[in-house]
Amino acid sequence: MFSPPAVRHGARWLNRIVPGTTVTTRAIAVQSAQPAAVPPAERLQQGQQRDAGGGSDDAIAALHADLGHAHLQRGQLNLASGNFRAALRLAPHLTACWCSLGDVHLKTGRAREAIPLYLQALKLDPAHWESRTNLVEALIATRQYPAAKAVLLELREERPQTGQTLFQLGKVCFALDETESAIRHFEQAIALNPDDADSRYWIGGVRHKTGDIGAARAAYALAEKIRPLVRRQAIKSPAEFRLLALYAPFGGNTPIQYLFRDASYDIDTLAFFDSSEPDISALGDIDAVINLISEADQADAILPAAACLALKLGKPVINAPDSILRTTRDAMVDVLPGIPACRVPRILRLDAGADLSAAALAARLPIAFPLLVRPAGTHGGDDFEKVEGLDELARFLAARPNDDHYVIEYVDYASRDGHFRKYRFIFVGDEILPYHLAIGADWKVHHISTDMAGQPWMQQEEAAFLADPAAVFGPAHFEALRLVRERFGLDYFGIDCGLDRNGNLVVFEVNASMLVHDDNAEFPYKDPFVRAIKTAFEAMLRNRAGRSAPIVSNTDYVR
């Protein structure tokens, strides 16, 4: 978590790079209003006439600036970039040109390179509003949150009635783990504009994360009435395609923070709060649908509604909701029988409200102790235990009488050196890609809870697995993985598995809820393999949207 001194450091950072900026102090006078915009076609015609007539360097620079802005309005970013650069070669004092050139870089996903362009504009004019607001966008895109907050605090002081500044402050405070400050800023933005759906959606998300489900539902409901769709624009113009994402705020979803970051396609997100079909009247044209609702135990009532909507839209669907319904832990056993070299532990589902006394359990259990037990719809290591007998099992179940539970056959998958190894593969389209190996001294292995960060030999083994999974998993194992992919019929999902001492692939879980992220500072060797998953994910989306290759547009050659 970033502290207030970190924000002060962000202010010092900006002052060091841009001497004279007034970050965290009262801003200097606001620029005068700009003249009314001239339509792009008229500006192009004016520019061509001025170009034919010749003129001074300043006049020619102004021509290039006008042409650049005209191309920028049309989304012709490569042409815009060329004209802004031409203008700046002749007249490097043009503040707005430096800002606009930064905008081109920001729109083409090059936020880090946009930052020095905005800073150059601010060296020329520390009060330039657009350079400061767009600098914030670039700082957020590069996760430089303390510096972004420092600029936003100055902007708020200068123009306290600007709702977008307050909204951005809310997002930055959330990134800095300052949740109450984030809520306060979002509420201030809503006070200025009661129709601010974005701030309401963010409040819902923050409240949900902090466990205040009632407040989260209320915020989401108000946001949905204002605008059912949450829209995220592509980082480039034009976007390659438009994707509709189906999402259940209270149902468990595919983690997409990393996968959707810096997307070259537009994303409309449609939320399902219950089994009713949401309003799609504002949807417009889309090229494909991705179903993010991935936790079948939590969203069993919502997935049929999502399936009906996906069918109605008639577009290609990634991770069809009907297929997600087969990824519960007990359904997995029914989906994967009879695969050679593949062992699927037996699983019994116990419904809430059933007789869970030791005597009743003894009559129902087809599996010998020790057993694993966990509430249905949960992941990770919390509320997940190994029990040695009926009384211990009954006590675990009695502690959560309102939850369904899974009782799972315990498979000893310890390697010959006594360590337990859990492997994760991610299925993306037709590809099976390694994501991580977690090594621990106990059966309950999760990468974050192991001593991987402090054991070089473990890191070396994980790196070797990522580089060459076929050195660990043989042809029979990969054939088993291909059959897993075929039987579930999903486009994007993961498997956690191990290898027992007989060489069988032991399946722990298969679902689309598995996390892929790039926060690997302690394990930098993972980076290229994580990027490979994102690259394959984007290629799969592109293919399903009918774009066989990235669009080569006027944005692809911006320098």
Secondary structure by P-SEA (a helix, b strand, c coil): cccaaaaaaaaaaaaaaccccccccccccccccccccccaaaaaaaaaaaaaacccaaaaaaaaaaaaaaaaaacaaaaaaaaaaaaaaaccccaaaaaaaaaaaaaacccccaaaaaaaaaaaccccaaaaaaaaaaaaaacccaaaaaaaaaaaaaccccaaaaaaaaaaaaaacaaaaaaaaaaaaaaacccaaaaaaaaaaaaaaacaaaaaaaaaaaaaaaccbbbbbcccccccbbbbbbbbccccccccccccccccbbbbbbbbccccccccccccccccccccccccccccccaaaaaaaaaaacccccccaaaaaaccaaaaaaaccccccccccbbbbbcccccccaaaaaacccccccbbbbcccccccccbbbbccaaaaaaaaaacccbbbbbbbbbcccccccbbbbbbbbbcccbbbbcccccccccccccccccccccaaaaaaaaaaaacccccccaaaaaaaaaaaaaacccccccccccccccccccccccccccccccccccccaaaaaaaaaaaaaaaaaaaacccccccccccccc
